[in-house]
Amino acid sequence: MNTVDHWTSAVHHDGSALYVSNPLPAHNERVTVRLRVPLESPIRSIYLRTAPDGENKLDLMHEVERDSTAAWWAGELPVSMPRNPYRFKLMTTDGAYYYNARGISRGESPDVEDFKLLADFAAPDWLETTVFYQIFPDRFHNGDPINDVKAGEWGYRNFKTQIRPWGAPPLPWSEAGNLDFYGGDLVGIEQKLDYLADLGVNALYLTPIFTSSSNHRYDISDFSHVDPHLGGDASLASLRRALDTHAMHIILDVTLNHCGWQNHWFTDAQADLQSLTASYFTFYNHRPEQYETWLGVATLPKLNYRSEALRDAMYRTPDSVLRSWLHEPYRIDGWRLDVANMQARQGAIQLGNKVGRQLRKAIKADAPQAYIYGEHFYDGTPHLQGDELDASMNYQGFTMPLWRWLNGHEHGAEWRPESADQMLLPAEALVEQWTRFRAAVPWAIARQQFNLLDSHDTPRILYKVDGDKALMRLAAVLLMTYVGVPCIYYGDEIGLAGGNDPDNRRCMPWDEAEWDHDLRAHYKKLIALRKTAPALRYGGYQDLHALDGLLVFQRQSAEQRLIVIGHRGPVILPSAQIPLHHGGIRDGARLVDLLSDAAFVVANGAITVGPLERGAALILEERA
């Protein structure tokens, strides 16, 4: 029943404007939802199932349109709640079928798998045309050597600060304790904005820039100032002005889960367990040297959100950490929340959702267009229901299954090799995982999920594909065409390599002789397409075909239809028949590959492509 030659494979709905008259409705608005079904289906009637205030409600839908491949049915959905779940019940000659965000089945499903429409959701509209670029500031560009860290300037345990020559390999923790510095700063980023503009990216995500003692700066000692070794507060204000001239946005990284051991909040608390900031932390046995930490790391005392004073300091008061940087002269465009999976969680204390709702309300009150996303390597979907995060770093919903499909790399294999599945993931399983994580969140959230191929916390994508540039190019195509907001980790576009931390944090090479210019041109073309193609900016999504190493999906808006085809390999496919009829594509339709200009014509509901080499990718646009 689940094969593409069964009529059920052609039933489709998503949250885009082709299927929902207003994807971002107001409370008490009535929207029209549409369902596409194939002409050959044995359907007698269709009902829209909603759940106002938890009560089951079925409304009869009506056929409103037909074309050469499908019939379109429509019904009205009252937006009566903040989050409005719905599904479809299809009455056929074979019995009832139920269709929700997970797909179609004969049996009922829990409401969590329903389509979900949010009321009064403040979606940052600038994300629609955004491609992010992640920068690890110390390793991007040294614009002002005067502010460089000095050798031996400070130390921790047996380590002292070290100055490394630009391009030298990063030192492991056992040799440097994260105190090896290269001199990258905010001035350096500002000096390279023309490079970034030429590449086409238009938003920056910077790992932490606040005063800290390590090169990664996740041990923040002062949330109220930019580290002087990165140029200080004035450099961020200058970067903001320069970003304005390039029409670029900027997201800063913050550690709400913990601070650094040298932070005055913590040192004041240790000095006096009756001080105001003592409530920010969890001390044991009334001893200042015994306290809760992030994963047992003594330099990272964990913050305790039972403290109302801490909530004030972090996000509730106008001069709080999360709100003060939203205003002049910095005007940052949002926050990336470090280890959001652990935030405000500590054994019996589970305040993550409550704090998430509060901080969203505080930030959006000051900056309605701010983008708030969290680091989450696991299931972040409980925080992605419209009242907390705008997005998560979509590791489970995009990145990790893609790694496994491309080259059999499972995250964490380096730490627990005995538990790792290093077999190639079949495309069917890739699609299943992508679908599960899309289905668990409202469409408005899915289309602003933060998608990435790698980051400062993972090996680089070139490492993940064992140096195979063809697979890397395919990965870039999928990143730029999948639902969500894409992010490039600095240097990927020119072929920067790097394995496990800290090798993944190498210096950006500025000698163009070291660049893969063909790869950069590929990224540049894809970035331009992602920013301009209506189907990618706000179009819907439908999986069309998945078989082992072959993946096909459709992105469609009213103005444009794109078919994305990716072939992982490892073997060459002399030819492959790609079924398209269930995507609502008519026979005789002409499809042109935007990457190669090759043309195809749909016949008998399919096209034949090939040969497809390892890493082959096509982006087919339907032409009149």
Secondary structure as GFF3:
##gff-version 3
##sequence-region A 1 624
A	DSSP	three_ten_helix	7	10	.	.	.	ID=ss1
A	DSSP	beta_strand	30	38	.	.	.	ID=ss2
A	DSSP	beta_strand	43	50	.	.	.	ID=ss3
A	DSSP	three_ten_helix	52	54	.	.	.	ID=ss4
A	DSSP	beta_strand	57	60	.	.	.	ID=ss5
A	DSSP	beta_strand	62	66	.	.	.	ID=ss6
A	DSSP	beta_strand	70	78	.	.	.	ID=ss7
A	DSSP	beta_strand	83	92	.	.	.	ID=ss8
A	DSSP	beta_strand	95	100	.	.	.	ID=ss9
A	DSSP	beta_strand	103	105	.	.	.	ID=ss10
A	DSSP	three_ten_helix	111	113	.	.	.	ID=ss11
A	DSSP	beta_strand	115	118	.	.	.	ID=ss12
A	DSSP	three_ten_helix	125	129	.	.	.	ID=ss13
A	DSSP	beta_strand	132	135	.	.	.	ID=ss14
A	DSSP	three_ten_helix	137	139	.	.	.	ID=ss15
A	DSSP	three_ten_helix	145	147	.	.	.	ID=ss16
A	DSSP	beta_strand	155	156	.	.	.	ID=ss17
A	DSSP	beta_strand	159	160	.	.	.	ID=ss18
A	DSSP	beta_strand	162	163	.	.	.	ID=ss19
A	DSSP	alpha_helix	173	176	.	.	.	ID=ss20
A	DSSP	beta_strand	180	181	.	.	.	ID=ss21
A	DSSP	alpha_helix	186	191	.	.	.	ID=ss22
A	DSSP	alpha_helix	193	199	.	.	.	ID=ss23
A	DSSP	beta_strand	203	206	.	.	.	ID=ss24
A	DSSP	beta_strand	210	212	.	.	.	ID=ss25
A	DSSP	beta_strand	220	226	.	.	.	ID=ss26
A	DSSP	three_ten_helix	228	230	.	.	.	ID=ss27
A	DSSP	alpha_helix	232	245	.	.	.	ID=ss28
A	DSSP	beta_strand	249	254	.	.	.	ID=ss29
A	DSSP	alpha_helix	264	271	.	.	.	ID=ss30
A	DSSP	three_ten_helix	276	280	.	.	.	ID=ss31
A	DSSP	beta_strand	293	294	.	.	.	ID=ss32
A	DSSP	beta_strand	297	301	.	.	.	ID=ss33
A	DSSP	alpha_helix	308	311	.	.	.	ID=ss34
A	DSSP	pi_helix	312	316	.	.	.	ID=ss35
A	DSSP	alpha_helix	321	324	.	.	.	ID=ss36
A	DSSP	beta_strand	334	337	.	.	.	ID=ss37
A	DSSP	beta_strand	345	346	.	.	.	ID=ss38
A	DSSP	beta_strand	349	350	.	.	.	ID=ss39
A	DSSP	alpha_helix	352	366	.	.	.	ID=ss40
A	DSSP	beta_strand	371	374	.	.	.	ID=ss41
A	DSSP	three_ten_helix	381	383	.	.	.	ID=ss42
A	DSSP	beta_strand	391	392	.	.	.	ID=ss43
A	DSSP	pi_helix	395	399	.	.	.	ID=ss44
A	DSSP	alpha_helix	400	407	.	.	.	ID=ss45
A	DSSP	three_ten_helix	417	419	.	.	.	ID=ss46
A	DSSP	alpha_helix	427	439	.	.	.	ID=ss47
A	DSSP	alpha_helix	443	446	.	.	.	ID=ss48
A	DSSP	beta_strand	450	452	.	.	.	ID=ss49
A	DSSP	alpha_helix	461	464	.	.	.	ID=ss50
A	DSSP	alpha_helix	469	481	.	.	.	ID=ss51
A	DSSP	beta_strand	485	489	.	.	.	ID=ss52
A	DSSP	three_ten_helix	492	494	.	.	.	ID=ss53
A	DSSP	three_ten_helix	503	505	.	.	.	ID=ss54
A	DSSP	three_ten_helix	512	514	.	.	.	ID=ss55
A	DSSP	alpha_helix	517	532	.	.	.	ID=ss56
A	DSSP	alpha_helix	534	537	.	.	.	ID=ss57
A	DSSP	beta_strand	540	547	.	.	.	ID=ss58
A	DSSP	beta_strand	550	556	.	.	.	ID=ss59
A	DSSP	beta_strand	561	567	.	.	.	ID=ss60
A	DSSP	beta_strand	576	579	.	.	.	ID=ss61
A	DSSP	three_ten_helix	581	583	.	.	.	ID=ss62
A	DSSP	beta_strand	590	593	.	.	.	ID=ss63
A	DSSP	beta_strand	599	601	.	.	.	ID=ss64
A	DSSP	beta_strand	606	609	.	.	.	ID=ss65
A	DSSP	beta_strand	616	623	.	.	.	ID=ss66
###
